[in-house]
Amino acid sequence: MLSFKYHGTYHLTEAMKQAFSGTAEEGKMPFGQSTMYLTFEVGSGKYKELENCTFVGNGRFIVEDGKISVESRWSVVVPSTASD
């Protein structure tokens, strides 16, 4: 089993409103209109370390052939090794 959840916020722009109403022009919206964090829940020991990581990311909507899809990019947050 591998499942993930993401939580975030979206800046509801006019282009996004048009996408959800079905009136948007085709194309990719810019990144930066949404930010989020991701958590994993896994059953296998092979991927168990994912549960101890923090991921952050952003996404955008893509409108093609009258359908909406989501493209996301994610980064893992690593602890600082700098001294105080």
C-alpha positions as CSV (number, residue, x, y, z in Angstrom):
1,M,0.0,0.0,0.0
2,L,1.2,3.5,-0.8
3,S,-1.1,6.5,-0.3
4,F,-0.5,10.2,-0.1
5,K,-2.4,13.3,0.9
6,Y,-1.8,16.8,-0.1
7,H,-3.1,20.0,1.5
8,G,-2.6,23.5,0.1
9,T,-4.0,26.8,-1.0
10,Y,-4.9,28.1,-4.4
11,H,-5.0,31.7,-5.6
12,L,-8.3,31.7,-7.6
13,T,-7.5,33.7,-10.7
14,E,-9.8,34.5,-13.5
15,A,-8.1,31.9,-15.7
16,M,-8.8,29.2,-13.0
17,K,-12.5,30.3,-12.8
18,Q,-12.7,29.9,-16.6
19,A,-11.1,26.5,-16.5
20,F,-13.6,25.2,-14.0
21,S,-16.5,26.7,-15.8
22,G,-15.4,25.1,-19.1
23,T,-14.7,28.5,-20.9
24,A,-10.9,28.6,-20.6
25,E,-8.6,28.7,-23.6
26,E,-6.4,25.6,-24.0
27,G,-2.9,25.8,-22.6
28,K,-0.9,25.6,-19.4
29,M,-1.4,28.0,-16.5
30,P,1.7,29.3,-14.8
31,F,3.2,27.6,-11.7
32,G,2.8,29.6,-8.5
33,Q,-0.9,29.8,-8.2
34,S,-1.0,27.0,-5.7
35,T,1.3,25.8,-2.9
36,M,1.0,22.6,-0.9
37,Y,2.6,20.0,1.3
38,L,2.5,16.3,0.9
39,T,2.5,13.4,3.4
40,F,2.8,9.7,2.7
41,E,1.4,6.6,4.3
42,V,3.0,3.3,3.3
43,G,2.6,-0.3,4.1
44,S,5.9,-1.6,2.8
45,G,9.2,-1.3,4.7
46,K,10.9,-0.5,1.4
47,Y,9.2,2.9,1.3
48,K,8.7,3.5,5.1
49,E,11.2,6.4,5.1
50,L,8.7,8.5,3.1
51,E,6.5,8.8,6.2
52,N,9.4,10.7,7.9
53,C,9.9,13.2,5.1
54,T,8.3,16.6,4.5
55,F,7.5,17.5,0.9
56,V,6.4,20.9,-0.4
57,G,5.4,21.8,-3.9
58,N,3.3,23.8,-6.3
59,G,1.1,23.0,-9.2
60,R,-0.7,24.3,-12.2
61,F,-3.7,23.4,-14.3
62,I,-3.5,22.4,-17.9
63,V,-6.5,22.7,-20.2
64,E,-6.4,20.4,-23.3
65,D,-9.3,19.1,-25.4
66,G,-11.8,20.6,-23.0
67,K,-10.4,18.6,-20.0
68,I,-8.4,19.8,-17.0
69,S,-5.4,18.1,-15.7
70,V,-2.9,19.0,-12.9
71,E,0.9,19.2,-13.1
72,S,2.8,19.3,-9.8
73,R,6.4,19.6,-8.9
74,W,7.6,18.6,-5.4
75,S,10.7,19.0,-3.3
76,V,11.8,17.2,-0.1
77,V,12.7,19.5,2.8
78,V,16.0,18.6,4.3
79,P,17.2,19.7,7.8
80,S,19.9,22.4,8.0
81,T,23.4,21.3,8.7
82,A,24.7,24.8,9.4
83,S,25.9,25.6,12.9
84,D,24.3,28.4,14.9
